[in-house]
């Protein structure tokens, strides 16, 4: 069981450390809203990953190409929308974005939508976590549970850490806040353009 726990923790750390749409969104939330209000977004994977897990376990690695392309196009458009919102906050030093506060439920749902529209979620579960989960569960359900516990424990912790670090850096002053928001907006925009390009190109 310890092996599966460590495997889950290791893969979660690697996934959280890679720059991507979800990480960029967490940074923008931490800078604009502070770590207390943005913290619920760290728990979004617990909500967004459920459809991916079910889909991957049922049709492991057999997701049709059109589904992936459609997911990339939809995700690209949504990320460009978030990038536009972050850019507006950047121009106003984050004040406009902060004034339109989100409830904890809205924060989790928006972050979950960012994550569920990311094809990397399905690729990761198809190629790595899905096979590990099936193998562990067939050996004993405790192994599958240990894998999931290790994975989501580290993933949520790392997400919370990203929010805390971005909020702390943003508290150094308006220039730092604006710079971080600009970087987050650029990252979201680049991720959105990449998903659109990969979706159109197939």
C-alpha positions as CSV (number, residue, x, y, z in Angstrom):
1,X,0.0,0.0,0.0
2,X,2.9,2.4,0.8
3,X,4.1,2.0,-2.8
4,X,0.8,3.2,-4.2
5,X,0.7,6.1,-1.8
6,X,4.2,7.2,-2.8
7,X,3.4,6.8,-6.5
8,X,0.3,9.0,-6.1
9,X,2.1,11.6,-4.2
10,X,5.0,11.7,-6.6
11,X,2.9,12.1,-9.7
12,X,0.7,14.7,-8.0
13,X,3.8,16.8,-7.2
14,X,5.1,16.5,-10.8
15,X,1.7,17.5,-12.1
16,X,1.3,20.5,-9.8
17,X,4.9,21.7,-10.6
18,X,4.2,21.9,-14.3
19,X,3.0,25.4,-15.5
20,X,-0.5,25.2,-17.0
21,X,-3.9,26.8,-17.1
22,X,-4.9,25.7,-13.7
23,X,-1.8,27.0,-12.0
24,X,-2.1,30.3,-13.9
25,X,-5.6,30.6,-12.7
26,X,-4.6,29.9,-9.1
27,X,-2.0,32.6,-9.3
28,X,-4.4,35.2,-10.6
29,X,-6.9,34.3,-7.8
30,X,-4.2,34.5,-5.1
31,X,-3.0,37.9,-6.3
32,X,-6.4,39.5,-6.7
33,X,-8.4,38.0,-3.9
34,X,-5.9,37.0,-1.2
35,X,-5.2,33.5,0.0
36,X,-8.2,33.2,2.3
37,X,-10.8,33.9,-0.4
38,X,-8.9,32.1,-3.2
39,X,-8.1,29.0,-1.1
40,X,-11.4,27.1,-2.1
41,X,-10.1,26.9,-5.6
42,X,-7.3,24.6,-4.5
43,X,-10.0,21.9,-3.9
44,X,-11.3,22.1,-7.5
45,X,-9.5,18.9,-8.6
46,X,-11.6,16.9,-6.2
47,X,-14.7,18.0,-8.2
48,X,-13.3,18.2,-11.7
49,X,-11.4,14.9,-11.8
50,X,-14.4,12.7,-11.1
51,X,-15.7,12.7,-14.7
52,X,-12.2,12.1,-16.1
53,X,-11.7,9.2,-13.7
54,X,-15.0,7.6,-14.7
55,X,-14.4,8.2,-18.4
56,X,-10.8,6.8,-18.3
57,X,-11.6,3.8,-16.2
58,X,-14.5,2.8,-18.5
59,X,-12.9,3.5,-21.9
60,X,-9.2,3.5,-20.9
61,X,-7.2,5.2,-23.7
62,X,-10.1,4.9,-26.2
63,X,-11.4,8.4,-26.1
64,X,-12.2,9.4,-29.7
65,X,-10.0,12.1,-31.4
66,X,-13.0,14.4,-32.0
67,X,-13.7,14.5,-28.2
68,X,-10.1,15.6,-27.5
69,X,-10.2,18.2,-30.2
70,X,-13.5,19.6,-29.0
71,X,-12.2,19.7,-25.5
72,X,-9.2,21.7,-26.6
73,X,-11.2,24.2,-28.6
74,X,-13.7,24.7,-25.7
75,X,-10.9,25.0,-23.2
76,X,-9.0,27.4,-25.3
77,X,-11.9,29.7,-25.6
78,X,-12.6,29.6,-21.9
79,X,-9.0,30.3,-21.1
80,X,-8.9,33.3,-23.4
81,X,-12.0,34.6,-21.6
82,X,-10.1,34.2,-18.2
83,X,-7.0,35.8,-19.7
84,X,-9.1,38.8,-20.8
85,X,-10.6,39.1,-17.3
86,X,-7.1,38.9,-15.8
87,X,-5.8,41.5,-18.3
88,X,-8.5,43.9,-17.2
89,X,-7.6,43.4,-13.6
90,X,-3.9,44.0,-14.6
91,X,-4.8,47.3,-16.1
92,X,-6.7,48.3,-13.0
93,X,-4.1,46.9,-10.5
94,X,-6.5,44.1,-9.7
95,X,-9.1,46.4,-8.1
96,X,-11.9,45.8,-10.5
97,X,-11.5,42.0,-10.3
98,X,-11.3,42.1,-6.5
99,X,-14.5,44.1,-6.3
100,X,-16.4,41.4,-8.1
101,X,-15.8,38.8,-5.4
102,X,-16.8,35.2,-5.9
103,X,-18.4,33.0,-3.3
104,X,-16.4,29.9,-2.2
105,X,-18.8,27.8,-4.3
106,X,-18.3,30.0,-7.4
107,X,-14.5,29.9,-6.9
108,X,-14.4,26.1,-6.8
109,X,-16.8,25.7,-9.8
110,X,-14.8,28.2,-11.9
111,X,-11.5,26.5,-11.1
112,X,-13.0,23.1,-11.7
113,X,-14.2,24.2,-15.1
114,X,-10.6,25.4,-15.9
115,X,-9.3,22.0,-14.9
116,X,-12.0,19.8,-16.6
117,X,-11.5,21.5,-19.9
118,X,-7.8,20.8,-19.8
119,X,-6.9,17.8,-22.1
120,X,-3.9,17.1,-19.9
121,X,-6.2,15.9,-17.2
122,X,-7.5,13.1,-19.5
123,X,-4.1,12.3,-20.9
124,X,-2.6,12.0,-17.4
125,X,-5.4,9.7,-16.3
126,X,-5.3,7.7,-19.5
127,X,-1.6,7.1,-19.5
128,X,-0.5,7.1,-15.9
129,X,-3.1,7.3,-13.1
130,X,-5.8,5.2,-14.8
131,X,-3.7,2.1,-15.3
132,X,-2.1,2.5,-11.9
133,X,-5.6,2.8,-10.3
134,X,-6.9,-0.3,-12.1
135,X,-3.9,-2.4,-11.2
136,X,-3.9,-1.3,-7.6
137,X,-7.7,-1.8,-7.2
138,X,-7.5,-5.3,-8.7
139,X,-4.8,-6.2,-6.2
140,X,-6.9,-4.8,-3.3
141,X,-9.2,-1.8,-3.0
142,X,-6.9,-0.4,-0.3
143,X,-4.1,0.1,-2.9
144,X,-6.4,2.1,-5.1
145,X,-7.6,4.2,-2.2
146,X,-3.9,4.8,-1.1
147,X,-3.1,5.9,-4.7
148,X,-6.0,8.4,-4.8
149,X,-5.3,9.7,-1.2
150,X,-1.6,10.3,-2.0
151,X,-2.4,12.0,-5.3
152,X,-5.1,14.4,-4.1
153,X,-3.5,15.1,-0.8
154,X,-0.4,16.4,-2.5
155,X,-2.2,18.0,-5.4
156,X,-4.5,20.0,-3.1
157,X,-1.6,21.0,-0.8
158,X,0.5,22.2,-3.7
159,X,-2.4,24.1,-5.2
160,X,-2.9,25.8,-1.8
161,X,0.8,26.6,-1.7
162,X,0.7,28.2,-5.1
163,X,-2.2,30.4,-3.9
164,X,-0.4,31.3,-0.7
165,X,2.8,32.2,-2.4
166,X,1.2,34.3,-5.1
167,X,-0.9,36.1,-2.4
168,X,2.2,36.7,-0.3
169,X,4.2,38.1,-3.3
170,X,1.2,40.2,-4.2
171,X,1.2,41.8,-0.7
172,X,4.6,43.4,-1.4
173,X,3.0,46.2,-3.2
174,X,0.9,47.2,-6.2
175,X,3.8,46.9,-8.6
176,X,4.4,43.2,-7.7
177,X,0.7,42.5,-7.7
178,X,0.3,44.1,-11.1
179,X,3.4,42.2,-12.4
180,X,2.1,38.8,-11.2
181,X,-1.4,39.5,-12.6
182,X,0.2,40.4,-15.9
183,X,2.2,37.2,-15.9
184,X,-0.9,35.2,-15.0
185,X,-2.9,36.9,-17.8
186,X,-0.2,36.1,-20.3
187,X,0.1,32.5,-19.2
188,X,-3.7,32.0,-19.5
189,X,-3.6,33.6,-22.9
190,X,-0.8,31.5,-24.1
191,X,-2.4,28.3,-22.8
192,X,-5.7,29.3,-24.5
193,X,-4.0,30.0,-27.8
194,X,-2.1,26.7,-27.6
195,X,-5.3,24.7,-27.0
196,X,-7.1,26.4,-29.8
197,X,-4.1,25.8,-32.2
198,X,-3.8,22.1,-31.2
199,X,-7.6,21.7,-31.4
200,X,-7.8,23.1,-34.9
201,X,-4.7,21.3,-36.0
202,X,-6.0,18.0,-34.7
